[in-house]
Amino acid sequence: MQLSHLKIRDFRNLVDIEFEPCSGVNLVYGLNASGKTSLLESIYYLSHLRSFRTPYLSDLINHHASRLQLLAKATDQLDNQIPIGIERSKDSLEVRANQKPIQRVADITAIFPVLAIHPDSYRLITGSPGERRAYIDWGVFHVEQGFFEAWQRYKKALSQRNAALRSGQKPSYCKLWDKELEQSANHIDLKREKYIQDLYPFYLNLIEQFFPSQHVKLEYRRGWKKEESLRTVLEQTFERDLKRGMTQAGPHRADLYIQVDGKSAQTGISRGQQKVLVALLKLAQVQQFSQSAARHCILLYDDLAAELDKEHRKQILSVLKSMPIQLFLSAIEPDQIDLQGWSDVRMFHVEQGNMN
């Protein structure tokens, strides 16, 4: 999938911008607060219906406007044009793709897959387990059929069980959802575990290039005891769940544990190393997606020059150059990013919310 045309209206300080990116690498440059990151953010919003910078819609709609609008054309692997449109106000959201209304985020994400690496991406390592589950589930969703439906069933059963626990219902009533939880959980766990196994060779290849003298371990933890069925664990922990009013075992507690030379990547390595590791996790995911999904996603890399030292920047660019993807980079100055060797390059200068 590639973005071939984008019109942006009232997205942050981008009041009225229209441009046509190339299928290779697109470098968006400009001073801080010029709007270059907002441009990448708008592409991310087209896929996720949320920002990678803020949870607040009020931050995204230009303060002089009542709504934002994104109108895009994407091109699939068969060279078909897919129009995508989003209009968002404080009170309403309208999403259309291929002339049809889109009701779920999952549907637009499936049509227009986008990954982003940005200054806050290190939270994939330092943040909550939810950050790492989201990383896993983006990949599983795109390459494993049936995962999304199983996750929806699990979330519904979990919500009902938790509501029963909180309202002090009889144990027999609270346990009505245990069978559905176990069945859905097993499906989710199998898909996640397979995905991590498939992802690992891509990650290992990158690790050997960037951390040749260090041992980096990636461990998927499913959210309940590996040697026990979820049904058994739910029975064992029922009194504790009842006391706390929530279910504490299951795939909603899964995590991805990362170690470097026997130390947790959360606390045992520098922030710079964390940023490199996160970049490698995302690049491995892009590579695995291209192979398993038999199509390409779009990669956004915000402020690459500021995030990595010169040597790691050179290495990352070398990896990016070998990947058959559409790439969007941002930088303050165009000469911060060495784009020699790329055959398809376009540069876009953004200044005070305008493009030239």
NORLIN-V550559 format. One record per residue. N is the residue number from 1. RES is the residue in three letters. PSI is psi in degrees with one decimal (none if undefined). NEAR is the number of other C-alpha atoms within 10 Angstrom. D_LAST is the distance of its C-alpha to the last C-alpha in whole Angstrom. Layout:
<<N:RES:PSI:NEAR:D_LAST> <N:RES:PSI:NEAR:D_LAST>>
This chain:
<<1:MET:139.1:23:26> <2:GLN:148.8:26:22> <3:LEU:120.8:23:19> <4:SER:-18.5:17:18> <5:HIS:140.3:16:16> <6:LEU:129.3:21:15> <7:LYS:126.5:17:14> <8:ILE:128.9:21:14> <9:ARG:122.6:20:16> <10:ASP:38.4:21:17> <11:PHE:108.1:26:17> <12:ARG:-125.7:22:18> <13:ASN:7.1:21:15> <14:LEU:93.6:27:13> <15:VAL:-44.0:17:14> <16:ASP:94.1:14:12> <17:ILE:139.5:18:10> <18:GLU:130.2:15:10> <19:PHE:163.7:14:10> <20:GLU:103.8:15:12> <21:PRO:160.6:20:13> <22:CYS:173.3:18:16> <23:SER:-9.4:20:19> <24:GLY:-112.9:18:19> <25:VAL:133.0:22:17> <26:ASN:116.7:21:14> <27:LEU:118.9:22:13> <28:VAL:119.6:25:11> <29:TYR:157.0:25:10> <30:GLY:167.7:21:10> <31:LEU:164.7:14:13> <32:ASN:140.2:12:16> <33:ALA:12.6:13:16> <34:SER:-26.6:20:12> <35:GLY:3.9:24:12> <36:LYS:-42.4:30:12> <37:THR:-35.2:23:16> <38:SER:-34.9:20:16> <39:LEU:-46.3:23:13> <40:LEU:-39.0:22:16> <41:GLU:-36.1:22:19> <42:SER:-35.3:24:18> <43:ILE:-41.9:25:19> <44:TYR:-40.7:23:22> <45:TYR:-33.7:17:23> <46:LEU:-30.3:23:23> <47:SER:-36.7:22:25> <48:HIS:-12.5:20:27> <49:LEU:29.4:19:27> <50:ARG:167.4:17:27> <51:SER:156.2:20:25> <52:PHE:4.2:18:25> <53:ARG:-30.8:14:25> <54:THR:147.3:10:27> <55:PRO:-2.5:10:30> <56:TYR:121.4:10:29> <57:LEU:-34.4:14:27> <58:SER:-24.7:14:27> <59:ASP:-22.2:13:24> <60:LEU:-35.1:24:22> <61:ILE:127.1:23:22> <62:ASN:137.6:17:20> <63:HIS:-11.9:13:23> <64:HIS:-1.5:10:22> <65:ALA:165.7:13:23> <66:SER:-9.2:13:26> <67:ARG:158.9:21:24> <68:LEU:156.7:22:21> <69:GLN:133.3:20:20> <70:LEU:122.8:22:19> <71:LEU:119.0:17:19> <72:ALA:158.8:23:19> <73:LYS:125.4:19:21> <74:ALA:152.4:20:22> <75:THR:124.4:17:24> <76:ASP:-177.2:15:28> <77:GLN:-16.2:11:30> <78:LEU:10.5:8:31> <79:ASP:22.3:10:28> <80:ASN:139.1:11:29> <81:GLN:129.2:17:26> <82:ILE:107.9:19:26> <83:PRO:138.2:19:24> <84:ILE:133.3:24:24> <85:GLY:137.0:21:24> <86:ILE:130.2:19:24> <87:GLU:124.3:15:25> <88:ARG:127.5:19:26> <89:SER:-176.9:16:28> <90:LYS:-33.3:11:30> <91:ASP:-6.7:7:33> <92:SER:156.3:8:32> <93:LEU:126.2:13:30> <94:GLU:124.3:13:30> <95:VAL:131.7:20:29> <96:ARG:144.4:16:29> <97:ALA:130.1:19:28> <98:ASN:39.8:14:30> <99:GLN:11.7:11:31> <100:LYS:143.8:11:33> <101:PRO:141.7:13:33> <102:ILE:127.5:17:33> <103:GLN:-25.4:12:35> <104:ARG:145.6:10:35> <105:VAL:-39.6:14:32> <106:ALA:-32.9:17:34> <107:ASP:-41.5:13:34> <108:ILE:-33.7:20:30> <109:THR:-38.3:19:30> <110:ALA:-36.9:14:32> <111:ILE:-40.3:18:30> <112:PHE:79.3:25:26> <113:PRO:126.6:21:27> <114:VAL:134.2:23:25> <115:LEU:150.2:19:26> <116:ALA:141.4:19:24> <117:ILE:125.4:23:25> <118:HIS:173.3:21:24> <119:PRO:-24.7:15:25> <120:ASP:5.3:13:28> <121:SER:-21.1:18:29> <122:TYR:-18.8:20:32> <123:ARG:-15.2:16:34> <124:LEU:-31.1:24:34> <125:ILE:-47.1:22:37> <126:THR:-16.5:16:38> <127:GLY:-165.3:13:38> <128:SER:162.7:11:40> <129:PRO:-27.0:18:41> <130:GLY:-34.8:15:39> <131:GLU:-42.1:16:36> <132:ARG:-32.9:19:38> <133:ARG:-40.1:20:39> <134:ALA:-37.9:13:36> <135:TYR:-48.9:17:35> <136:ILE:-46.5:22:38> <137:ASP:-28.3:19:38> <138:TRP:-46.3:18:34> <139:GLY:-44.6:20:36> <140:VAL:-43.0:22:39> <141:PHE:-40.8:20:38> <142:HIS:-21.5:18:36> <143:VAL:-9.2:19:38> <144:GLU:110.9:17:42> <145:GLN:143.1:11:43> <146:GLY:-9.3:13:45> <147:PHE:-47.3:20:43> <148:PHE:-42.4:16:41> <149:GLU:-41.2:13:45> <150:ALA:-39.1:18:47> <151:TRP:-37.7:20:45> <152:GLN:-42.6:12:45> <153:ARG:-41.6:15:48> <154:TYR:-45.6:24:49> <155:LYS:-39.0:17:47> <156:LYS:-46.4:13:49> <157:ALA:-39.5:20:52> <158:LEU:-43.1:20:51> <159:SER:-41.0:14:50> <160:GLN:-40.4:15:53> <161:ARG:-44.5:23:55> <162:ASN:-38.9:20:54> <163:ALA:-39.5:16:54> <164:ALA:-39.9:21:58> <165:LEU:-44.5:24:58> <166:ARG:-31.8:16:57> <167:SER:3.9:11:59> <168:GLY:34.0:14:62> <169:GLN:164.4:14:63> <170:LYS:147.0:11:66> <171:PRO:-40.9:13:65> <172:SER:-34.0:8:66> <173:TYR:-42.5:12:64> <174:CYS:-32.0:20:61> <175:LYS:1.4:18:62> <176:LEU:-26.0:14:61> <177:TRP:0.9:19:58> <178:ASP:-38.2:17:58> <179:LYS:-45.5:13:59> <180:GLU:-39.1:16:56> <181:LEU:-46.2:25:54> <182:GLU:-45.3:20:56> <183:GLN:-47.2:15:55> <184:SER:-40.4:21:51> <185:ALA:-41.8:25:51> <186:ASN:-40.6:17:53> <187:HIS:-45.4:16:50> <188:ILE:-46.8:25:47> <189:ASP:-43.1:19:49> <190:LEU:-42.3:12:49> <191:LYS:-42.1:21:46> <192:ARG:-44.2:25:44> <193:GLU:-43.0:17:47> <194:LYS:-40.7:12:46> <195:TYR:-45.7:20:42> <196:ILE:-38.5:19:43> <197:GLN:-40.7:13:45> <198:ASP:-33.3:14:43> <199:LEU:-33.3:21:40> <200:TYR:-42.3:18:42> <201:PRO:-36.3:13:42> <202:PHE:-42.8:18:38> <203:TYR:-42.9:22:38> <204:LEU:-40.0:18:41> <205:ASN:-40.8:12:39> <206:LEU:-40.4:21:36> <207:ILE:-42.2:21:39> <208:GLU:-27.1:13:41> <209:GLN:-38.9:11:38> <210:PHE:-28.2:18:37> <211:PHE:60.9:15:40> <212:PRO:-25.8:10:42> <213:SER:8.7:10:45> <214:GLN:152.4:12:45> <215:HIS:115.3:13:46> <216:VAL:124.7:20:44> <217:LYS:135.2:17:45> <218:LEU:119.3:14:44> <219:GLU:123.0:14:46> <220:TYR:127.4:18:46> <221:ARG:121.8:17:48> <222:ARG:-16.8:23:49> <223:GLY:-1.2:17:50> <224:TRP:165.7:18:54> <225:LYS:130.1:13:57> <226:LYS:-32.9:9:56> <227:GLU:-1.5:6:60> <228:GLU:150.4:9:60> <229:SER:152.7:13:59> <230:LEU:-36.2:23:57> <231:ARG:-42.4:18:60> <232:THR:-42.9:13:62> <233:VAL:-40.9:15:60> <234:LEU:-36.6:21:59> <235:GLU:-42.8:12:63> <236:GLN:-33.3:11:64> <237:THR:12.5:13:61> <238:PHE:-45.9:20:62> <239:GLU:-39.2:13:64> <240:ARG:-40.9:13:61> <241:ASP:-42.2:19:58> <242:LEU:-41.0:20:60> <243:LYS:-38.1:11:61> <244:ARG:-12.3:13:57> <245:GLY:27.3:18:56> <246:MET:151.7:18:54> <247:THR:124.4:20:54> <248:GLN:3.5:18:53> <249:ALA:141.7:18:53> <250:GLY:176.8:24:51> <251:PRO:-16.1:25:48> <252:HIS:-3.6:20:46> <253:ARG:12.9:15:47> <254:ALA:161.1:20:46> <255:ASP:163.1:20:44> <256:LEU:114.1:19:43> <257:TYR:127.2:16:44> <258:ILE:127.4:17:43> <259:GLN:145.4:17:45> <260:VAL:114.6:18:44> <261:ASP:43.5:13:48> <262:GLY:-0.4:12:50> <263:LYS:146.4:14:48> <264:SER:133.6:16:45> <265:ALA:-17.2:21:42> <266:GLN:-35.9:19:41> <267:THR:-15.3:12:43> <268:GLY:-1.4:14:44> <269:ILE:167.6:14:41> <270:SER:164.5:10:38> <271:ARG:-37.4:15:35> <272:GLY:-42.8:13:33> <273:GLN:-36.7:17:36> <274:GLN:-41.8:21:35> <275:LYS:-37.5:22:31> <276:VAL:-44.9:21:32> <277:LEU:-42.3:24:35> <278:VAL:-42.8:18:32> <279:ALA:-41.3:22:30> <280:LEU:-38.3:22:33> <281:LEU:-43.3:21:34> <282:LYS:-40.6:20:31> <283:LEU:-39.2:23:30> <284:ALA:-38.3:21:34> <285:GLN:-40.4:24:33> <286:VAL:-44.1:23:30> <287:GLN:-43.9:18:33> <288:GLN:-38.2:22:36> <289:PHE:-47.1:21:34> <290:SER:-38.1:17:33> <291:GLN:-45.5:12:36> <292:SER:-36.8:15:38> <293:ALA:-9.1:13:36> <294:ALA:29.8:10:35> <295:ARG:176.4:16:32> <296:HIS:146.3:24:28> <297:CYS:174.4:22:27> <298:ILE:136.4:22:23> <299:LEU:128.8:24:23> <300:LEU:129.8:23:20> <301:TYR:101.9:21:21> <302:ASP:125.9:24:19> <303:ASP:46.4:21:19> <304:LEU:-44.6:21:21> <305:ALA:-37.1:21:22> <306:ALA:-23.0:14:23> <307:GLU:-26.1:18:25> <308:LEU:149.7:18:27> <309:ASP:170.8:12:29> <310:LYS:-43.3:13:28> <311:GLU:-45.6:9:31> <312:HIS:-34.8:15:30> <313:ARG:-42.8:19:26> <314:LYS:-42.8:15:28> <315:GLN:-44.7:15:30> <316:ILE:-43.7:19:28> <317:LEU:-35.3:14:25> <318:SER:-41.9:14:28> <319:VAL:-45.3:14:29> <320:LEU:-37.7:17:26> <321:LYS:-28.2:18:26> <322:SER:-4.6:9:29> <323:MET:131.1:15:28> <324:PRO:67.6:16:27> <325:ILE:163.3:21:25> <326:GLN:129.9:22:21> <327:LEU:136.6:23:19> <328:PHE:122.4:24:17> <329:LEU:152.1:22:16> <330:SER:149.0:28:15> <331:ALA:161.9:23:15> <332:ILE:-46.4:20:15> <333:GLU:144.7:14:14> <334:PRO:-27.6:16:14> <335:ASP:-0.3:10:17> <336:GLN:-21.3:16:19> <337:ILE:119.2:19:19> <338:ASP:108.1:13:21> <339:LEU:18.1:17:20> <340:GLN:137.1:8:22> <341:GLY:-16.9:9:24> <342:TRP:131.9:12:22> <343:SER:-20.4:9:22> <344:ASP:101.5:12:19> <345:VAL:137.0:16:16> <346:ARG:144.7:14:12> <347:MET:139.8:17:10> <348:PHE:122.5:18:7> <349:HIS:124.1:21:5> <350:VAL:129.3:22:6> <351:GLU:119.9:17:8> <352:GLN:43.8:14:11> <353:GLY:3.9:21:10> <354:ASN:154.3:16:7> <355:MET:137.9:19:4> <356:ASN:none:9:0>>
